Amino acid sequence: MTPKASACASGAPLRVALVGYGLAGSVFHAPLITATEGLVLDTVVTSNEERRAEARAAHPDHPDHPGLRFAASPDELWERADELDLVVIASPNKTHVALATAALKAGLPVVVDKPIAGTAAEARELAALAEERGLLLSVFQNRRWDNDFRTLAALIAEGELGEVQRFESRFERWRPQPKGGWRESGDPEEIGGLLYDLGSHVVDQALVLFGPAVQVYAESDVRRPGAAADDDTFIAITHANGVRSHLYVSATTAQLGPRFRVLGSTAGYVKYGLDPQEAALREGKRPGTAGEPWGEEVEEVWGRIGSGESPLTGGGTPVRTLPGDYPAYYAAVAAAVRGAGENPVTALQAAAALEVLEAARRSAREGVSVTLLPHHDAEERRA
């Protein structure tokens, strides 16, 4: 990547513009940007006065920066692109492709919240544009840095489960009443529903752990009265290496299952509960606060590893859960923009996940199992 000369030459913090200050922008991106050494939140794009006031209160002046600025529309950013070093897109899903395209054409590195696009083809087109311009294009797949995922990845790498045969992942909630808004819209242009929302996370995690998918089967339903988009979806993936992933995303789960159940040839790992970082961010807590550990969870909810025993009755051996580390994503982005590190999540990796999501949508609609043809891009195969 070609870093912007102004930031790298001076050693000054990279100036970040954040497009959107809704849930994703205010709860995830803005706090993590502010907490990352070498980044400063320069501009927030929102025309909503309440959100501007919220942003001012949450993000005081940086010692190396004159203060937070605002823009009413993204077009204002492109007009002063030379004053910025990175654009983060946290606006509604349907705007991601157009805004990422405009940012790249303005010469700015880009972070896009997931899903980067509605289709794998669009994600690959964005990847090609970023490569052509020599600019970073990264996708915010923060749950690669969840505490349970980091722990599971370490257990697999250390051979603690033997050869993994089946991976069960659940991202379930109990929300019997729809909340409304574009995320639950039935309009295909909104790219809403749980398949593309929580499904983007569980599919990405499965591909990171076990490699490319060759077969996809899915069941997707709209369960809640008044709901317009899928709120209860199951995805089955057969990976090229033979591992089978069973993934559940739901807003209608009255009794929650384990977050992970992973079965290997010598042992299994079962973990309940969600990573604590999102809850902490929603409560206004921030990474890096002195005296407050980040991403840690109490021993009572550690996962258990063993064979032939039920963790619900105390079977298996507790395994300390590694701390969650969302700040690591933006630290890696800052290094990549400066030319000192790799892109933590590439658009081609996101395209591989989108290919699975598209296949899952077709499978659920037609009642068929979908075979995926190998893609020729080496980086995408590693996703």
VEXTORLO-285313 format. One record per residue: residue in three letters; x, y, z of N, C-alpha, C in turn. Coordinates in pm, whole numbers, plus 50000, padded with zeros to 5 digits. Layout:
N
ALAXYZXYZXYZ/...
//
This chain:
383
MET500844988150000500005000050000500885012550000/THR500395022549935501125035249934500565044250042/PRO501295046150154500775054550261500745069050219/LYS499855076650279499795090950249501035097750306/ALA501715104950222503025110350259502955119750377/SER501885127750386501815137850491501855131650629/ALA501075121350648501015115050780502295107650813/CYS502815100250715503995092050743505245100450761/ALA505345111250685506545119550694506605126950826/SER505455131450874505455139650995505375131451123/GLY504905119051112504685111151232503455115351309/ALA502695124651254501465129351319500405118451313/PRO499395119051400498325109051394497625109251258/LEU497205097651213496425096851090495045102751115/ARG494615111351025493345118551040492225110350978/VAL491255106551061490205097151020488875104351006/ALA488185101850896486815106450879485885094450895/LEU484845096150973483875085551000482545089250935/VAL482105081150841480835083650772479745075550842/GLY478875082750912477795076250985478065075951134/TYR477065079851213477225079751358475985073451424/GLY475515062551361474455054551422475065044251514/LEU474465032551521474955022051611476405018451581/ALA476705014951456478055010651422479065021851445/GLY478735033951401479685044851413479935049151556/SER478865050551635479015055951770479485045751872/VAL479035033151858479355022951958480665015851928/PHE480935013151801482135005551766483255014451711/HIS483035020651597484145026951525484725038951598/ALA483905048451635484445060551697485245057551824/PRO484725049451918485525046652038486825039252007/LEU486795029851913488005022251883489035030851809/ILE488565039651720489485048951654490165057851758/THR489365063351849489885072451951490885065552042/ALA490665052552066491525045052158492815040252093/THR492935041851961494085036351889495195046651876/GLU496365043251925497515052051913497845054051765/GLY498045066551727498375069551589497185072951503/LEU495965072451559494765076551488494075087751564/VAL493455096951492492665107351555491375108951475/LEU490255109751545488975111851480488875126451440/ASP488985129151311489035142751258487635147951224/THR486855139751152485565144251100484525133251115/VAL483335137151156482185128051157481175133251056/VAL480735124450968479745128250867478365124550916/THR477605134550955476205132950992475555146750991/SER474345147350944473615160050945472675160951065/ASN472635150351146471755149751262472395157451379/GLU471735167951426472315176351531472455168851663/GLU471525159951694471635152151818472865143151815/ARG473115136951701474295128451689475575136651691/ARG475535148551636476715157151644477035160751789/ALA475995163951865476205167252006476735155252083/GLU476225143552051476695131252115478165128852083/ALA478535131051958479925128951917480865138851986/ARG480435151551996481265161552065481505157452210/ALA480455153052276480585149452417481465137052438/ALA481385127752343482105115152360483555115852317/HIS483905125752235485245126152178485855140052194/PRO486455142752309487085155752334488305157652245/ASP488815169852244489945173352158491145164352184/HIS491825160852077493055153152084494215162952105/PRO495215159452186496325168852212497095172852086/ASP497065164151982497775167251858496835171251745/HIS495605175151783494615178351680493695189351732/PRO493315198851646492545210351694491125207351740/GLY490545196151699489195193151746488365186151641/LEU487265180251685486395172651597485645181951502/ARG485625177951374484885185351274483695177051225/PHE482785183651154481595176751104481395180150956/ALA480765170750887480355172850750478925167850735/ALA478165174750653476765170950634476615159550536/SER477595157850446477515147150346478925142350313/PRO479045129850264480365124850226481035133050117/ASP480245139550030480845147449922481785158149976/GLU481495163250096482365173350156483755167550186/LEU483815154450213485115148150240485965147550115/TRP485355143750003486135142249880486725155649838/GLU486035166549871486515179949834487755183949913/ARG487965178050029489165181150107489905168250145/ALA490025159450046490675146450069492115147850115/ASP492785158750074494175160650114494325163650262/GLU493215166350332493265168950476493005156350558/LEU492825145050492492465132650560493425121450521/ASP493495111150605494365099650581493625086450573/LEU492365086150618491595073650621490115077050632/VAL489285069750559487835071150569487255058050620/VAL486385058850720485695047250774484215048550740/ILE483675038450673482295038750628481445030050720/ALA480595036750799479715029850895478275033950871/SER477945036250747476605040350705475785027950671/PRO474495029350637473675017750603474295009250491/ASN474014996250496474664986650406474564990350258/LYS473404995450218473194997950075474095009050021/THR474715016850109475585027850065477055023950058/HIS477405012150106478815008550122479605008949991/VAL479065002949886479825002049761480055015849702/ALA479015023849693479155037149633480115045949712/LEU480025045549845480885053949926482335049149923/ALA482545036149927483915030949919484535034349784/THR483745033349678484235036849545484645051549539/ALA483795060249592484095074649590485335077849672/ALA485485071449788486655073949872487945069649803/LEU487915057849744489115053049673489465062049556/LYS488455066449482488715075349368489225088949414/ALA488915092649539489435105049596490835103349651/GLY491365091049645492735088549689492865085349836/LEU491785080649898491795078250042491705063250075/PRO492545058350168492365044850219491005043650288/VAL490465031450290489095029650337488965017550427/VAL488175019250534487635008350614486135008350592/VAL485564996650561484124995450541483574985550642/ASP482484989350709481834979950799481274968350716/LYS481144956850781480574945250710479054946950699/PRO478444941150596479084935350478479574946450386/ILE480724944150324481284954450237480374957250119/ALA479594947250078478734948649960477614938349970/GLY476724938749872475644928949867476024916249793/THR477084916949711477504905349633479024903949635/ALA479484891749610480914889249602481514896549483/ALA480764897449374481284904349255481574919049285/GLU480694925749359480924939649395482144941049485/ALA482324931649579483484932149667484774930449587/ARG484764921549488485964919649406486254932049321/GLU485214938749273485424950949196486064961849283/LEU485604962849407486214972649498487674968949527/ALA487924955949545489304951549569490204955249452/ALA489694953549330490484956849211490754971849202/LEU489754979849238489944994449236490984998649339/ALA490914992849459491884996349563493304992349521/GLU493434980649459494754976349412495264985549302/GLU494374989349212494754998449103495255011849157/ARG494605016749264494975029749321496095028549425/GLY496465016449461497505014549562497075018849700/LEU495795016349732495215020949859494695009449942/LEU494725011250072494165001350165492635001150151/LEU492074989150143490634986950154490444975450251/SER489944978550370489804968550475488354967650520/VAL487974955750569486594953250611486574950750761/PHE485664957450829485584956650975484874943751016/GLN485664933051025485174920351077485704918851220/ASN485144926751309485684927751444485634914751522/ARG484714905751485484564893751567485634883151542/ARG486574886251455487794878251452488614880551579/TRP488294891351651489014894651774488134892751898/ASP487054884851883486274880852000487104871852090/ASN486794872052219487574863952312487454848952285/ASP486224844252258486024829952235486654825452104/PHE486584833752001487184830151873488704829551884/ARG489304839051952490754838751971491174826252048/THR490374822552148490684810752227490574798152143/LEU489494796952067489294785251982490404784051878/ALA490754795151814491824794851714493134789851775/ALA493414794051898494644789551965494574774651997/LEU493424769852043493274755552073493484747051948/ILE492904751551836493064744151711494524744251666/ALA495154755951672496554757151630497474748451714/GLU497124746751842497954738751932497614723951928/GLY496624720151845496274706051831495504700251949/GLU494894708752030494234704052151492954695952123/LEU492384697452004491144690351971491404678851875/GLY492624676851834492914667251729492484673051596/GLU491954664651507491464669351378490014673751393/VAL489754686551369488384691551384487494685551275/GLN486324680651318485384674451226484114682651207/ARG483644688651316482404696551308482544709151393/PHE482074720351336482114733251404480694738551412/GLU480214740651534478894746551554479074760351615/SER478454770151552478574784051597477184790151602/ARG476864796351715475544802551731475704817051773/PHE474994825651700474894839651741473404842251754/GLU472904839551872471454839451895471044850251994/ARG469834855451973469264865452062467784862352083/TRP467224868352186465784867152211465194881152200/ARG464684884352082464084897252054462744894951985/PRO461724891152062460444887352000459744898651928/GLN460094911151960459474922551892460474928951796/PRO460144930051668461044936751573461314951151615/LYS462544955851591462914969451625462684979151510/GLY462474973751390462264982251274463574987851222/GLY463474997051125464665002951066465164994750948/TRP466184999950882466664993550759467244979650783/ARG467784977150902468374963950929467334952850924/GLU466074956150947465014946050945464064948050828/SER464504955750731463684958350613463674946350520/GLY462544944250455462454933550357462864937950218/ASP463224950450201463654955650071465054950150039/PRO465214942349932466544936749901467634947249888/GLU467274959349845468284969749827468914974049959/GLU468224971750070468764975650201469834965950252/ILE469894953950195470824943550239470664941350390/GLY469404940150433469114937950574468924923150606/GLY468394920350725468184906650768469404900950837/LEU469184890150912470274884250991471294876750906/LEU470884871750789471834864550705473044873250673/TYR472794885850637473894894850602474434902450723/ASP473704902450833474154909550953475014900151038/LEU474404892351123475164882951205475784871951121/GLY475114868551011475674858250923477034862050868/SER477264874950844478584879250796479674875550896/HIS479344876151024480334872851128480604857851136/VAL479544849851147479754835451170480364828751048/VAL479984833350928480584827650808482054831550798/ASP482374844150823483764848450820484614840350917/GLN484114838451038484874830751137485104816451090/ALA484094810251031484234796450984485284795550873/LEU485284805150782486264804850672487674807450722/VAL487814816350819489144819050876489694806350941/LEU488854799151012489314787351084489564775450993/PHE488664773450894488674760550823488804761750671/GLY488954773750620489244775350479488024775350390/PRO488234774450259487164776650160485994767150175/ALA484834772150136483604764150133483424758149994/VAL482934745549989482644739249860481164735849845/GLN480444735449958479014732249954478294740450060/VAL477104745950025476344754150119474874749950115/TYR474314748250233472874745650247472354755150354/ALA471154760450337470624769950436469124768850448/GLU468654772550567467234774150595467054788050654/SER466154795950599465994809750644464514812950656/ASP464124818450771462714821050798462494835050852/VAL461274839850835460794852050899459774847551003/ARG460154847851129459344841851236458434851651308/ARG458874863951330458174873051418457044880451345/PRO455894881551407454814889351345455264903651318/GLY455034908151197455414921751160456814922951106/ALA457624912251116458984912751063458954911350911/ALA459924917450844459974917050698461224910250645/ALA462244908650728463494902550685463774890150768/ASP464664881550716464954869050787465434871850929/ASP464874864451024465264866051164465604852751231/ASP465654842051152465994828751206466594820551092/THR467914819451090468594813550975469634803351019/PHE469734792550943470724782050966471514780150838/ILE472844779150851473724777150736474624765150762/ALA474664755950669475584744550676476634746050567/ILE477884745550606479004746950510479834734250514/THR480144728850397481164718650386482424725350332/HIS483494724650409484754730950369485564721450281/ALA486474727050204487294719050114488114708550189/ASN488444711450316489244701950394488394691450465/GLY487064691550442486194681450500485494685550627/VAL485904696250691485214701050811483804705650773/ARG482844702850860481484707750840481164718350946/SER480704729950899480314740650990478804741950990/HIS478214742251109476784744651125476634757851200/LEU476034767651133476004781351183474554785751202/TYR474274791551318472924795951350472944810951385/VAL472044818551323471854832551361470354834651379/SER469974840551492468554841351522468244852751618/ALA467074858651601466534868351697465354862451772/THR465104849451752463894843351806464194831451897/THR465364831551960465814820152039465484822252187/ALA464454815352233464014817052372464984810552471/GLN465704800552429466734794252511468014793752429/LEU469034800752474470254801952396471114789552404/GLY471664785452290472594774252288474004778952311/PRO474974769652304476374773752322476834782452208/ARG477664792152238478234800652132479044791952037/PHE479894783152091480654773652010480504759652066/ARG480364749951978480604735852012481434730351898/VAL482664726351931483624722051830484054707951861/LEU483854699051767484124684851789485314680451707/GLY486334675251776487524670451710487714655651730/SER488774650151673489024635851680489484631351818/THR489984640651901490444636852034489724644152147/ALA489104655352118488424662952223487454672852160/GLY486574678052245485644688352202485754700552291/TYR485304711752240485334724452314483944730452309/VAL483414734152426482094740252435482214753352510/LYS481644764052452481734777252513480374784152505/TYR479894788852620478654796452626478954811352645/GLY477984819652607478084833952633478794841552522/LEU478474854552513479064863152411480284870652465/ASP481184873752376482324882352408481804895252475/PRO482494900152580481994911552656482274925252595/GLN483004926052484483444939152436482294947952386/GLU481344942152313480224950352264479444956252380/ALA479154947952482478414952852598479184964052667/ALA480494962452678481314972752742481264985852663/LEU481364984952531481324996952448479965003852457/ARG478894995952461477545001652474477385008952607/GLU478085004152710478005010352843478905022552853/GLY479625025852748480495037452750481905034752797/LYS482245022152822483605018752861484515019252739/ARG485795021852763486735023752653488005015652674/PRO488545009652566489825002652578490925012052623/GLY491855006752698493005014652739492805023052862/THR491625022052925491405029553049492275023753160/ALA493005032153227493945027653331493225019753439/GLY493795008353472493265000153581492054991653544/GLU491604992453420490434984653378490844975053266/PRO490884961953296491234952353191490194952453081/TRP490614950052958489694950552844489494936452787/GLY488234933052762487924920452695488034908152781/GLU488214909852912488354898353001486974893353045/GLU486874880453074485644875153131485954866653253/VAL484964865053341485154857853466485294842953441/GLU485954836053532486254821853516484994813353503/GLU483914817853565482684809853565482134807453425/VAL482494815753328481964813853193483034809353093/TRP484184804953143485184799253053484604786952984/GLY485094784252865484704772052796485384759952857/ARG484934748152814485504735652866485904726552751/ILE486984719552774487494710152675487524696252737/GLY487174686252659487174672552711486564662952612/SER486284650752659485684640652572484764631852655/GLY483584629252599482644620252664481964625652788/GLU482054638752812481454644652932480664656952894/SER479674660352975478884672352950479414684053030/PRO479714695352966480164707053041479084712553133/LEU477824709553103476734714653186476714707953323/THR477324696353334477384689453463478794689653521/GLY479594699053472480944700553526481984692153457/GLY481624685453349482584677153279483564685353197/GLY484694679253167485724686153091486564695353178/THR487574701053117488524709753187488304724253144/PRO488144733253242487984747353204489224752553130/VAL488984760653029490064766752952489934781852964/ARG490974788353015490924802853028490644809252892/THR489654818052889489324825152766490304836752747/LEU490944837052632491844848152602491054861252599/PRO491664872352633490944885152628490514888552486/GLY489334894152472488924899652343489774911852310/ASP489944914552182490914925052145490474932652020/TYR489304939052024488884947351912489894958351878/PRO490574964151977491554974651943492634969951846/ALA492894956751842493934951751754493604954251607/TYR492314954851574491944957051433492424970851387/TYR492064981251461492444994651416493944997151431/ALA494594990451525496054991551533496684985951406/ALA496134974851356496644968851233496334977751113/VAL495164983951111494814993051002495785004850999/ALA496065010751116496995022051122498365018151068/ALA498835006251106500135001651057500104999550905/ALA499004994050854498904991450711498865004350631/VAL498145014450678498085027250608499475033550602/ARG500255031850707501615037350711502615028750634/GLY502155017550579503055008850505503905000150594/ALA503474998150719504274990650816503614977650859/GLY502594973250790501904960950827500914956750721/GLU500314945050742499384939350647497944943550677/ASN497124943750575495704946250589495084935050674/PRO494434938250787493924927650874492754919850816/VAL491934926050731490804919150667490654924850527/THR490934916950425490914922050290489524920950227/ALA489314928450121488044927950048487864914349980/LEU488954907849940488824894649879488394884249981/GLN488854885550103488364876750208486864879050232/ALA486474891750230485054894850245484254889250128/ALA484824889350007484144883849891483904868849907/ALA484854861749967484684847449990483494844850083/ALA483354853150186482224851750278480914855250208/LEU480934865750126479724869750053479294858849955/GLU480234851949897479884840949807479094830249883/VAL479494827550007478744817950090477364823450124/LEU477294836250159476004842150195475044842150075/GLU475564845149957474724844649837474234830449811/ALA475124820749830474724806749812473684802649916/ALA473854807550038472884804350144471514810250113/ARG471494822250062470224828550026469534820549914/ARG470314816449817469724808349708469254794849760/SER470054788449845469674775449901468364776149976/ALA468244786350062467014787750141465814790550053/ARG466024798449948464924802249859464464790349774/GLU465404782549724465084771849629465024758049692/GLY465464756849818465454743849883466484734249826/VAL467644739549788468684731349727470004733349801/SER470914724049780472284725649828473094731449713/VAL473914741449741474634748849637476114745349640/THR476634741249525478064738349511478794750949467/LEU479884753949536480704765549502481904761249421/LEU482134768149310483284765149226484514772049283/PRO485674765849273486894772249324487124785649254/HIS487564795549333487914808549276489414808949259/HIS489864815849157491284815149120492184824449198/ASP491614833549275492474842849349493054836049472/ALA494374836049483495034828749592494694834549727/GLU494614847749736494314853949865492924850149911/GLU491964849849819490604846349856490524831949903/ARG491314822949841491304808949884491804807550026/ARG492684816750069493204816150206492224821650306/ALA491154828150263490204834550354489474824250439/
//
